[in-house]
């Protein structure tokens, strides 16, 4: 299972930094026993390669993986 999270820096209408104190969403995945990848959402090739790597990790490890895609609002 691959879980995609699009992070635009906002939680509804409030900046993310005011909603939770961490460096993003990817770090939360490890707390749930998931592997996590953070990728620049403006780089098509980086997103493609991260998705490809995530699929390989999910298949090899038989665990879910969280992909945090950093984008602008």
DAVEN-V350952 format. One record per run of one state. SS is the DSSP state (H for helix, E for strand, - for the rest). FROM is the first residue (numbers start at 1). TO is the last residue. If there is no record, write none. Layout:
# DAVEN-V350952
SS;FROM;TO, SS;FROM;TO
This chain:
# DAVEN-V350952
-;1;1, E;2;7, -;8;9, E;10;11, -;12;13, E;14;15, H;16;19, -;20;25, H;26;31, -;32;34, E;35;40, -;41;43, H;44;61, -;62;64, E;65;70, -;71;73
